[in-house]
Amino acid sequence: MEYYFNKKITGEFEEVIKKVTDELEKEGFGVLTEINVTETLKKKLDIDFKKYRILGACNAPYAHQALKAEDKIGTMLPCNVIVQEMENGKIEVAAVNPMASMQAVKNKNLEQVATEIGDKLKQVIARL
């Protein structure tokens, strides 16, 4: 089982970020955090790195269900989605596969939540 879902597309980087954010919203996710890895590596290490962002997406009702089932699951929240510029001019969007990450958690009550979140993230990636 892959630990992510991904797709490579063409477009302008900032426009892809907007499209990913919009598609996440259609599936009930909000972007709680945005980490600009490119800027961070430049600022902290003076390294030039390709365009790379991490979007921390959260679907509040599902997060609530997961937290009720397993109070330490917050260590794996929010769901991360990356957008990165590839060498061939493509942009890759990848989202965490919650079923893969939940394998480490031995709690049957989380399986349904992880399956549903995974389905939603797959839909986001498929519509790009």
Disulfide bonds with the S-S distance in Angstrom:
none
